[in-house]
């Protein structure tokens, strides 16, 4: 009868452990679900931010192209800064010959 008592106690212990494991596993599942939902929100927000930055970058690249156009620069140089293209006779070429030390 002693072995039956030990066997019965072991079975009860296993049942109690299983009964305790079910709520524990459900709690872990709930925690993981919340973490997944939080990460999903974060990824969605980052993807939206990335799209906004890409659009902003496209606009900036377009602005750079517009602002760095040679016609625009020439117009500003002549009208606002009073500059003009150098004539051939205004250009002085200097050649330096010497020992480099």
TORRODREN-842509 format. One record per atom (N, C-alpha, C, O): residue number from 0; residue in three letters; atom name; x, y, z. Coordinates in Angstrom, 3 decimals. Each point is the difference from the previous one (the first is absolute). Layout:
N
<rec NUM ALA CA <X Y Z>>
...
//
This chain:
101
<rec 0 UNK N <0.799 -1.182 0.000>>
<rec 0 UNK CA <-0.799 1.182 0.000>>
<rec 0 UNK C <0.857 1.268 0.000>>
<rec 0 UNK O <-0.442 1.060 -0.444>>
<rec 1 UNK N <1.596 -1.176 0.916>>
<rec 1 UNK CA <0.910 1.135 0.057>>
<rec 1 UNK C <0.336 0.493 -1.410>>
<rec 1 UNK O <0.067 1.208 -0.226>>
<rec 2 UNK N <0.143 -2.115 -0.712>>
<rec 2 UNK CA <0.316 0.397 -1.366>>
<rec 2 UNK C <-1.211 0.647 -0.672>>
<rec 2 UNK O <0.147 0.906 -0.821>>
<rec 3 UNK N <-1.334 -1.375 1.174>>
<rec 3 UNK CA <-1.219 0.615 -0.542>>
<rec 3 UNK C <-0.166 1.416 0.542>>
<rec 3 UNK O <-0.442 0.897 -0.718>>
<rec 4 UNK N <0.785 -0.709 1.945>>
<rec 4 UNK CA <-0.099 1.312 0.622>>
<rec 4 UNK C <0.994 0.977 -0.671>>
<rec 4 UNK O <-0.330 1.155 -0.269>>
<rec 5 UNK N <1.525 -1.641 0.015>>
<rec 5 UNK CA <1.021 0.823 -0.660>>
<rec 5 UNK C <-0.437 0.311 -1.433>>
<rec 5 UNK O <0.152 1.126 -0.474>>
<rec 6 UNK N <-0.694 -2.131 -0.204>>
<rec 6 UNK CA <-0.474 0.192 -1.365>>
<rec 6 UNK C <-1.145 1.013 -0.039>>
<rec 6 UNK O <-0.035 0.862 -0.878>>
<rec 7 UNK N <-0.875 -0.961 1.798>>
<rec 7 UNK CA <-1.131 0.918 0.085>>
<rec 7 UNK C <0.480 1.426 0.307>>
<rec 7 UNK O <-0.509 0.965 -0.571>>
<rec 8 UNK N <1.480 -0.838 1.466>>
<rec 8 UNK CA <0.539 1.317 0.341>>
<rec 8 UNK C <0.724 0.603 -1.201>>
<rec 8 UNK O <-0.088 1.207 -0.225>>
<rec 9 UNK N <0.795 -2.016 -0.542>>
<rec 9 UNK CA <0.708 0.475 -1.187>>
<rec 9 UNK C <-0.996 0.476 -1.048>>
<rec 9 UNK O <0.208 1.030 -0.642>>
<rec 10 UNK N <-1.295 -1.785 0.471>>
<rec 10 UNK CA <-1.027 0.395 -0.967>>
<rec 10 UNK C <-0.652 1.322 0.415>>
<rec 10 UNK O <-0.239 0.865 -0.843>>
<rec 11 UNK N <-0.045 -0.710 2.125>>
<rec 11 UNK CA <-0.596 1.245 0.492>>
<rec 11 UNK C <0.963 1.179 -0.207>>
<rec 11 UNK O <-0.416 1.100 -0.364>>
<rec 12 UNK N <1.696 -1.351 0.600>>
<rec 12 UNK CA <1.002 1.052 -0.173>>
<rec 12 UNK C <0.070 0.429 -1.465>>
<rec 12 UNK O <0.076 1.191 -0.302>>
<rec 13 UNK N <-0.101 -2.154 -0.591>>
<rec 13 UNK CA <0.038 0.297 -1.435>>
<rec 13 UNK C <-1.245 0.796 -0.392>>
<rec 13 UNK O <0.101 0.977 -0.741>>
<rec 14 UNK N <-1.259 -1.382 1.226>>
<rec 14 UNK CA <-1.231 0.726 -0.311>>
<rec 14 UNK C <0.036 1.428 0.538>>
<rec 14 UNK O <-0.442 0.932 -0.673>>
<rec 15 UNK N <0.965 -0.763 1.881>>
<rec 15 UNK CA <0.098 1.346 0.578>>
<rec 15 UNK C <0.965 0.857 -0.827>>
<rec 15 UNK O <-0.289 1.165 -0.272>>
<rec 16 UNK N <1.425 -1.733 -0.126>>
<rec 16 UNK CA <0.962 0.744 -0.819>>
<rec 16 UNK C <-0.612 0.388 -1.347>>
<rec 16 UNK O <0.192 1.119 -0.475>>
<rec 17 UNK N <-0.930 -2.050 -0.136>>
<rec 17 UNK CA <-0.661 0.320 -1.266>>
<rec 17 UNK C <-1.048 1.098 0.191>>
<rec 17 UNK O <-0.130 0.899 -0.832>>
<rec 18 UNK N <-0.609 -0.983 1.929>>
<rec 18 UNK CA <-1.020 1.012 0.274>>
<rec 18 UNK C <0.635 1.366 0.228>>
<rec 18 UNK O <-0.591 1.021 -0.353>>
<rec 19 UNK N <1.788 -0.988 0.939>>
<rec 19 UNK CA <0.690 1.266 0.209>>
<rec 19 UNK C <0.667 0.513 -1.281>>
<rec 19 UNK O <0.162 1.206 -0.180>>
<rec 20 UNK N <0.216 -2.117 -0.692>>
<rec 20 UNK CA <0.689 0.391 -1.225>>
<rec 20 UNK C <-0.941 0.688 -0.994>>
<rec 20 UNK O <0.421 0.900 -0.726>>
<rec 21 UNK N <-1.676 -1.314 0.689>>
<rec 21 UNK CA <-0.944 0.573 -0.970>>
<rec 21 UNK C <-0.158 1.504 0.203>>
<rec 21 UNK O <0.151 0.742 -0.971>>
<rec 22 UNK N <-0.449 -0.242 2.184>>
<rec 22 UNK CA <-0.104 1.460 0.154>>
<rec 22 UNK C <1.339 0.709 -0.259>>
<rec 22 UNK O <0.033 1.102 -0.547>>
<rec 23 UNK N <1.065 -1.750 0.947>>
<rec 23 UNK CA <1.310 0.585 -0.227>>
<rec 23 UNK C <0.263 0.160 -1.505>>
<rec 23 UNK O <0.471 1.050 -0.438>>
<rec 24 UNK N <-0.767 -2.067 -0.333>>
<rec 24 UNK CA <0.188 0.069 -1.446>>
<rec 24 UNK C <-0.926 1.038 -0.632>>
<rec 24 UNK O <0.393 0.693 -0.938>>
<rec 25 UNK N <-1.617 -0.583 1.445>>
<rec 25 UNK CA <-0.914 1.018 -0.512>>
<rec 25 UNK C <0.522 1.403 0.303>>
<rec 25 UNK O <-0.122 0.899 -0.832>>
<rec 26 UNK N <0.695 -0.710 2.006>>
<rec 26 UNK CA <0.569 1.307 0.358>>
<rec 26 UNK C <1.178 0.326 -0.912>>
<rec 26 UNK O <0.118 1.128 -0.479>>
<rec 27 UNK N <0.746 -2.098 0.239>>
<rec 27 UNK CA <1.144 0.209 -0.900>>
<rec 27 UNK C <-0.498 0.322 -1.407>>
<rec 27 UNK O <0.549 0.874 -0.670>>
<rec 28 UNK N <-1.581 -1.574 0.226>>
<rec 28 UNK CA <-0.569 0.259 -1.320>>
<rec 28 UNK C <-0.547 1.428 -0.080>>
<rec 28 UNK O <0.202 0.690 -0.999>>
<rec 29 UNK N <-0.885 -0.254 2.041>>
<rec 29 UNK CA <-0.536 1.363 0.043>>
<rec 29 UNK C <1.109 1.046 -0.053>>
<rec 29 UNK O <-0.118 1.000 -0.708>>
<rec 30 UNK N <1.187 -1.229 1.451>>
<rec 30 UNK CA <1.131 0.931 0.013>>
<rec 30 UNK C <0.637 0.064 -1.392>>
<rec 30 UNK O <0.301 1.087 -0.493>>
<rec 31 UNK N <-0.099 -2.222 -0.128>>
<rec 31 UNK CA <0.598 -0.038 -1.334>>
<rec 31 UNK C <-0.906 0.682 -1.031>>
<rec 31 UNK O <0.488 0.675 -0.906>>
<rec 32 UNK N <-1.796 -0.851 1.046>>
<rec 32 UNK CA <-0.937 0.632 -0.917>>
<rec 32 UNK C <0.080 1.513 0.117>>
<rec 32 UNK O <-0.012 0.704 -1.010>>
<rec 33 UNK N <0.095 -0.201 2.233>>
<rec 33 UNK CA <0.112 1.449 0.208>>
<rec 33 UNK C <1.313 0.516 -0.569>>
<rec 33 UNK O <0.018 1.046 -0.649>>
<rec 34 UNK N <1.075 -1.754 0.878>>
<rec 34 UNK CA <1.293 0.413 -0.553>>
<rec 34 UNK C <-0.046 0.036 -1.520>>
<rec 34 UNK O <0.530 0.920 -0.623>>
<rec 35 UNK N <-1.168 -1.929 0.026>>
<rec 35 UNK CA <-0.123 -0.039 -1.458>>
<rec 35 UNK C <-0.807 1.196 -0.500>>
<rec 35 UNK O <0.382 0.642 -0.979>>
<rec 36 UNK N <-1.487 -0.344 1.641>>
<rec 36 UNK CA <-0.837 1.136 -0.408>>
<rec 36 UNK C <0.775 1.318 0.124>>
<rec 36 UNK O <-0.087 0.859 -0.877>>
<rec 37 UNK N <0.842 -0.702 1.966>>
<rec 37 UNK CA <0.804 1.212 0.178>>
<rec 37 UNK C <1.062 0.128 -1.091>>
<rec 37 UNK O <0.204 1.081 -0.553>>
<rec 38 UNK N <0.463 -2.181 0.249>>
<rec 38 UNK CA <1.031 0.023 -1.049>>
<rec 38 UNK C <-0.615 0.271 -1.366>>
<rec 38 UNK O <0.600 0.692 -0.822>>
<rec 39 UNK N <-1.783 -1.227 0.573>>
<rec 39 UNK CA <-0.680 0.233 -1.268>>
<rec 39 UNK C <-0.333 1.482 -0.157>>
<rec 39 UNK O <0.182 0.570 -1.076>>
<rec 40 UNK N <-0.668 0.053 2.150>>
<rec 40 UNK CA <-0.289 1.440 -0.038>>
<rec 40 UNK C <1.276 0.791 -0.270>>
<rec 40 UNK O <-0.002 0.940 -0.794>>
<rec 41 UNK N <1.086 -1.322 1.453>>
<rec 41 UNK CA <1.269 0.704 -0.179>>
<rec 41 UNK C <0.510 -0.133 -1.435>>
<rec 41 UNK O <0.455 0.978 -0.593>>
<rec 42 UNK N <-0.531 -2.177 0.042>>
<rec 42 UNK CA <0.447 -0.222 -1.379>>
<rec 42 UNK C <-0.858 0.810 -0.972>>
<rec 42 UNK O <0.523 0.603 -0.937>>
<rec 43 UNK N <-1.833 -0.588 1.159>>
<rec 43 UNK CA <-0.895 0.769 -0.863>>
<rec 43 UNK C <0.344 1.484 0.057>>
<rec 43 UNK O <0.046 0.669 -1.032>>
<rec 44 UNK N <0.195 -0.153 2.234>>
<rec 44 UNK CA <0.363 1.415 0.149>>
<rec 44 UNK C <1.333 0.295 -0.691>>
<rec 44 UNK O <0.145 1.040 -0.642>>
<rec 45 UNK N <0.821 -1.938 0.768>>
<rec 45 UNK CA <1.301 0.201 -0.647>>
<rec 45 UNK C <-0.115 -0.053 -1.521>>
<rec 45 UNK O <0.672 0.761 -0.697>>
<rec 46 UNK N <-1.510 -1.645 0.179>>
<rec 46 UNK CA <-0.198 -0.068 -1.446>>
<rec 46 UNK C <-0.640 1.289 -0.509>>
<rec 46 UNK O <0.374 0.502 -1.061>>
<rec 47 UNK N <-1.331 0.032 1.808>>
<rec 47 UNK CA <-0.638 1.257 -0.393>>
<rec 47 UNK C <1.025 1.134 0.014>>
<rec 47 UNK O <0.045 0.815 -0.921>>
<rec 48 UNK N <0.774 -0.768 1.965>>
<rec 48 UNK CA <1.041 1.026 0.106>>
<rec 48 UNK C <0.983 -0.135 -1.163>>
<rec 48 UNK O <0.437 1.003 -0.564>>
<rec 49 UNK N <-0.092 -2.230 0.209>>
<rec 49 UNK CA <0.923 -0.236 -1.116>>
<rec 49 UNK C <-0.601 0.525 -1.305>>
<rec 49 UNK O <0.700 0.636 -0.788>>
<rec 50 UNK N <-1.976 -0.892 0.553>>
<rec 50 UNK CA <-0.650 0.500 -1.210>>
<rec 50 UNK C <0.022 1.524 -0.029>>
<rec 50 UNK O <0.257 0.597 -1.045>>
<rec 51 UNK N <-0.528 0.036 2.191>>
<rec 51 UNK CA <0.035 1.460 0.073>>
<rec 51 UNK C <1.403 0.530 -0.309>>
<rec 51 UNK O <0.155 0.983 -0.724>>
<rec 52 UNK N <0.857 -1.640 1.277>>
<rec 52 UNK CA <1.374 0.437 -0.243>>
<rec 52 UNK C <0.400 -0.185 -1.462>>
<rec 52 UNK O <0.721 0.829 -0.557>>
<rec 53 UNK N <-1.179 -1.896 -0.056>>
<rec 53 UNK CA <0.301 -0.227 -1.415>>
<rec 53 UNK C <-0.630 1.099 -0.848>>
<rec 53 UNK O <0.635 0.527 -0.913>>
<rec 54 UNK N <-1.881 -0.185 1.217>>
<rec 54 UNK CA <-0.669 1.076 -0.746>>
<rec 54 UNK C <0.708 1.336 0.220>>
<rec 54 UNK O <0.191 0.771 -0.941>>
<rec 55 UNK N <0.195 -0.504 2.183>>
<rec 55 UNK CA <0.721 1.241 0.299>>
<rec 55 UNK C <1.328 0.027 -0.752>>
<rec 55 UNK O <0.393 1.038 -0.532>>
<rec 56 UNK N <0.286 -2.158 0.490>>
<rec 56 UNK CA <1.278 -0.086 -0.714>>
<rec 56 UNK C <-0.197 0.260 -1.495>>
<rec 56 UNK O <0.811 0.685 -0.624>>
<rec 57 UNK N <-1.880 -1.229 0.052>>
<rec 57 UNK CA <-0.277 0.240 -1.416>>
<rec 57 UNK C <-0.218 1.488 -0.260>>
<rec 57 UNK O <0.504 0.546 -0.982>>
<rec 58 UNK N <-1.265 0.113 1.876>>
<rec 58 UNK CA <-0.228 1.435 -0.169>>
<rec 58 UNK C <1.308 0.779 0.107>>
<rec 58 UNK O <0.241 0.929 -0.771>>
<rec 59 UNK N <0.598 -1.311 1.729>>
<rec 59 UNK CA <1.272 0.704 0.180>>
<rec 59 UNK C <0.929 -0.190 -1.197>>
<rec 59 UNK O <0.684 0.936 -0.413>>
<rec 60 UNK N <-0.660 -2.128 -0.132>>
<rec 60 UNK CA <0.831 -0.257 -1.182>>
<rec 60 UNK C <-0.500 0.856 -1.160>>
<rec 60 UNK O <0.798 0.558 -0.754>>
<rec 61 UNK N <-2.120 -0.456 0.612>>
<rec 61 UNK CA <-0.562 0.861 -1.046>>
<rec 61 UNK C <0.365 1.454 0.223>>
<rec 61 UNK O <0.336 0.714 -0.945>>
<rec 62 UNK N <-0.402 -0.270 2.200>>
<rec 62 UNK CA <0.380 1.378 0.315>>
<rec 62 UNK C <1.475 0.252 -0.304>>
<rec 62 UNK O <0.357 1.060 -0.514>>
<rec 63 UNK N <0.481 -2.011 0.824>>
<rec 63 UNK CA <1.432 0.148 -0.284>>
<rec 63 UNK C <0.216 0.136 -1.499>>
<rec 63 UNK O <0.771 0.849 -0.446>>
<rec 64 UNK N <-1.450 -1.685 -0.329>>
<rec 64 UNK CA <0.141 0.078 -1.455>>
<rec 64 UNK C <-0.429 1.370 -0.507>>
<rec 64 UNK O <0.654 0.600 -0.854>>
<rec 65 UNK N <-1.758 -0.123 1.396>>
<rec 65 UNK CA <-0.515 1.303 -0.434>>
<rec 65 UNK C <0.949 1.125 0.395>>
<rec 65 UNK O <0.302 0.877 -0.810>>
<rec 66 UNK N <0.170 -0.903 2.059>>
<rec 66 UNK CA <0.836 1.090 0.499>>
<rec 66 UNK C <1.419 -0.017 -0.561>>
<rec 66 UNK O <0.654 1.041 -0.046>>
<rec 67 UNK N <-0.177 -2.188 -0.373>>
<rec 67 UNK CA <1.380 -0.060 -0.483>>
<rec 67 UNK C <0.098 0.081 -1.522>>
<rec 67 UNK O <1.060 -0.250 -0.572>>
<rec 68 UNK N <-2.158 0.597 -0.074>>
<rec 68 UNK CA <0.020 0.135 -1.462>>
<rec 68 UNK C <0.926 1.134 -0.428>>
<rec 68 UNK O <0.045 1.049 0.644>>
<rec 69 UNK N <0.688 -1.261 -1.727>>
<rec 69 UNK CA <0.987 0.998 -0.443>>
<rec 69 UNK C <-0.668 1.311 -0.425>>
<rec 69 UNK O <0.571 1.069 0.211>>
<rec 70 UNK N <-1.757 -1.128 -0.800>>
<rec 70 UNK CA <-0.701 1.228 -0.388>>
<rec 70 UNK C <-0.334 0.844 1.224>>
<rec 70 UNK O <0.171 1.219 -0.019>>
<rec 71 UNK N <-0.645 -1.863 1.081>>
<rec 71 UNK CA <-0.354 0.714 1.231>>
<rec 71 UNK C <1.239 0.625 0.630>>
<rec 71 UNK O <-0.029 1.155 0.425>>
<rec 72 UNK N <1.097 -1.904 -0.367>>
<rec 72 UNK CA <1.241 0.503 0.603>>
<rec 72 UNK C <0.539 1.179 -0.807>>
<rec 72 UNK O <0.457 0.991 0.569>>
<rec 73 UNK N <-0.513 -1.104 -1.894>>
<rec 73 UNK CA <0.490 1.092 -0.848>>
<rec 73 UNK C <-0.856 1.253 0.192>>
<rec 73 UNK O <0.528 1.111 0.039>>
<rec 74 UNK N <-1.824 -1.282 0.078>>
<rec 74 UNK CA <-0.900 1.134 0.202>>
<rec 74 UNK C <0.291 0.705 1.325>>
<rec 74 UNK O <0.071 1.228 0.047>>
<rec 75 UNK N <0.096 -2.000 1.027>>
<rec 75 UNK CA <0.313 0.587 1.312>>
<rec 75 UNK C <1.343 0.705 -0.044>>
<rec 75 UNK O <0.153 1.098 0.536>>
<rec 76 UNK N <0.817 -1.730 -1.173>>
<rec 76 UNK CA <1.340 0.597 -0.084>>
<rec 76 UNK C <-0.040 1.339 -0.724>>
<rec 76 UNK O <0.638 0.961 0.430>>
<rec 77 UNK N <-1.373 -0.899 -1.507>>
<rec 77 UNK CA <-0.006 1.255 -0.774>>
<rec 77 UNK C <-0.926 1.043 0.606>>
<rec 77 UNK O <0.386 1.164 0.105>>
<rec 78 UNK N <-1.597 -1.542 0.298>>
<rec 78 UNK CA <-0.983 0.971 0.460>>
<rec 78 UNK C <0.197 0.422 1.455>>
<rec 78 UNK O <-0.113 1.182 0.324>>
<rec 79 UNK N <0.400 -2.116 0.529>>
<rec 79 UNK CA <0.082 0.317 1.427>>
<rec 79 UNK C <1.420 0.329 0.453>>
<rec 79 UNK O <0.199 0.831 0.886>>
<rec 80 UNK N <0.775 -1.480 -1.490>>
<rec 80 UNK CA <1.377 0.189 0.445>>
<rec 80 UNK C <0.818 0.882 -0.944>>
<rec 80 UNK O <1.154 0.313 0.291>>
<rec 81 UNK N <-1.732 0.080 -1.397>>
<rec 81 UNK CA <0.694 0.872 -0.937>>
<rec 81 UNK C <1.192 -0.662 -0.680>>
<rec 81 UNK O <0.936 0.687 -0.407>>
<rec 82 UNK N <-0.957 -1.970 0.282>>
<rec 82 UNK CA <1.111 -0.719 -0.631>>
<rec 82 UNK C <-0.272 -0.153 -1.497>>
<rec 82 UNK O <-1.139 0.118 -0.451>>
<rec 83 UNK N <2.188 -0.379 -0.301>>
<rec 83 UNK CA <-0.148 -0.250 -1.424>>
<rec 83 UNK C <1.034 -1.034 -0.406>>
<rec 83 UNK O <0.964 -0.267 0.719>>
<rec 84 UNK N <-1.191 -0.303 -1.885>>
<rec 84 UNK CA <0.954 -0.990 -0.502>>
<rec 84 UNK C <1.287 0.713 -0.381>>
<rec 84 UNK O <-0.023 1.094 -0.564>>
<rec 85 UNK N <1.117 -1.715 0.873>>
<rec 85 UNK CA <1.304 0.593 -0.314>>
<rec 85 UNK C <0.250 -0.061 -1.496>>
<rec 85 UNK O <-0.274 -1.003 -0.659>>
<rec 86 UNK N <0.798 2.098 0.145>>
<rec 86 UNK CA <0.393 0.040 -1.402>>
<rec 86 UNK C <1.355 -0.695 -0.131>>
<rec 86 UNK O <0.724 -0.187 0.978>>
<rec 87 UNK N <-0.410 -0.183 -2.202>>
<rec 87 UNK CA <1.249 -0.705 -0.234>>
<rec 87 UNK C <1.203 0.815 0.458>>
<rec 87 UNK O <0.959 -0.550 0.541>>
<rec 88 UNK N <-1.011 1.846 -0.757>>
<rec 88 UNK CA <1.136 0.852 0.376>>
<rec 88 UNK C <0.085 0.219 1.514>>
<rec 88 UNK O <1.034 0.440 0.504>>
<rec 89 UNK N <-2.111 -0.743 0.219>>
<rec 89 UNK CA <0.021 0.164 1.459>>
<rec 89 UNK C <0.629 -1.213 0.708>>
<rec 89 UNK O <0.299 0.054 1.193>>
<rec 90 UNK N <-0.110 -1.118 -1.927>>
<rec 90 UNK CA <0.512 -1.230 0.602>>
<rec 90 UNK C <1.518 0.025 -0.022>>
<rec 90 UNK O <0.609 0.202 -1.051>>
<rec 91 UNK N <-0.005 -0.406 2.197>>
<rec 91 UNK CA <1.460 -0.024 0.118>>
<rec 91 UNK C <0.400 -1.412 0.421>>
<rec 91 UNK O <-0.503 -0.539 0.986>>
<rec 92 UNK N <1.390 -0.026 -1.731>>
<rec 92 UNK CA <0.495 -1.343 0.325>>
<rec 92 UNK C <1.372 0.126 0.628>>
<rec 92 UNK O <0.856 0.738 -0.487>>
<rec 93 UNK N <-0.660 -1.449 1.552>>
<rec 93 UNK CA <1.272 0.036 0.725>>
<rec 93 UNK C <0.535 -1.421 0.068>>
<rec 93 UNK O <-0.693 -0.925 0.423>>
<rec 94 UNK N <1.919 0.776 -0.841>>
<rec 94 UNK CA <0.666 -1.292 0.099>>
<rec 94 UNK C <1.133 0.153 0.998>>
<rec 94 UNK O <0.756 0.971 -0.028>>
<rec 95 UNK N <-0.658 -1.942 0.900>>
<rec 95 UNK CA <1.067 0.066 1.010>>
<rec 95 UNK C <0.903 -1.201 -0.204>>
<rec 95 UNK O <-0.458 -1.142 -0.020>>
<rec 96 UNK N <1.705 1.405 -0.125>>
<rec 96 UNK CA <0.982 -1.048 -0.100>>
<rec 96 UNK C <0.921 0.143 1.198>>
<rec 96 UNK O <0.490 1.091 0.292>>
<rec 97 UNK N <-0.267 -2.152 0.370>>
<rec 97 UNK CA <0.871 0.078 1.152>>
<rec 97 UNK C <0.202 -1.376 0.599>>
<rec 97 UNK O <-0.709 -0.956 -0.317>>
<rec 98 UNK N <1.692 0.885 1.186>>
<rec 98 UNK CA <0.263 -1.246 0.671>>
<rec 98 UNK C <-0.989 -0.182 1.131>>
<rec 98 UNK O <-0.286 0.918 0.767>>
<rec 99 UNK N <-0.215 -2.109 -0.693>>
<rec 99 UNK CA <-0.900 -0.308 1.115>>
<rec 99 UNK C <0.819 -0.679 1.076>>
<rec 99 UNK O <0.715 -0.968 -0.260>>
<rec 100 UNK N <-0.824 1.476 1.447>>
<rec 100 UNK CA <0.788 -0.587 1.095>>
<rec 100 UNK C <-0.906 -0.644 0.998>>
<rec 100 UNK O <0.469 -0.550 0.996>>
//
